[in-house]
């Protein structure tokens, strides 16, 4: 190993020439010599308005650390009123110096610490902007999806992926029937059991049939089904598309000239639009069966009496109010799930985060839509 003085003598020398200062770089300007190089450059003569020629002609090797030391010296020389010129540099040297200069950005100014109330307002404002931008993304993606559906339906029907749609219908519809049926059946049992206790105070136990029918057919059947599907299928859409995004399969589709919305999104949206009304009908039937069973057990109302009372208590409007919501819920759940999947980036952690957001947003929007439909139907008298 060389001593610092020996290393210094072979790394840098200064020569005065007609009011110009020439810095001749020699040897290896690498991280191993960084301490010595920094000390040598710090001992350079003062600029005094002179021009500094930094000569690379005799340098053996230079890395990022050496290039940064040269760049820092030239910048300091110029700030002091002098001029710095690089001479004798090869193309590789110039590229490295250019990259170092590009990366040399001033540190951002320290942010003023906000008070507690101001910090709360700042968080609220940032969150509001995020929600607004997220809503705009959702509306934009919904428009893109609807456009793709019309394009496939009227312009290029041969590009519609029927096999993929049937596969998704199997996954989101048939495979979901057990959990949807069980939940709806138990909800019917709970409504009937709780309703009997309250109606018994007025001697109106027979109206438990009306309570079960209206609750299940108008609201709870489709609402609970949509919530289950948002948690089950919405998360599945996000995870599937998110994994494809991480594996660069979505980018590969675009490279092959395929539209990811047509290939991945439209089949899922169509499948859910078809299957959710079917699941809603199945949920209504199971909910009524649960209410009928509990009415038979607790009140002794036989099934034939329950069905006769049911026919008198409800009309086609009661069922229509519930099932007409299904396609709108389906589009909301599918679009949110697919959009969150397409926004996955970085790592598998992003898949988990986007899947959680997909479920939360899907359920929230379903409840908002249900409330809007309730107000609308009440306004028009249905």
Secondary structure, 3 states (H helix, E strand, C coil): CCCHHHHHHCCEEEEEECCEEEEEEEEEECHHHHHHHHHHHHCCCCCCCCEEEEEEEEEEEECHHHHHHHHHHHHHHHHCCCEEEEECCCHHHHHHHHHHHHHCCCCCCCCCCCCHHHHHHHHHHHHHHHHHHHHHHHHHHHHHHHHHHHHHHHHCHHHCCHHHHHHHHHHHCHHHHHHHHHHHHHHHHHHHHHHHHHHHHHCCHHHHHHHHHHHHHHHHHHHHHHHHHHHHHHHHHHHHHHHHHHCCHHHHHHHCCCCHHHHHHHHHHHHHHHHHHHHHHHHHHHHHHHHHHHHHHHHCCCHHHHHHHHHHHCCHHHHHHHHCCHHHHHHHHHHHHHHHHHCCCCCHHHHHHHHHHHHHHHHHHHHHHHHHHHHHHHHHCC
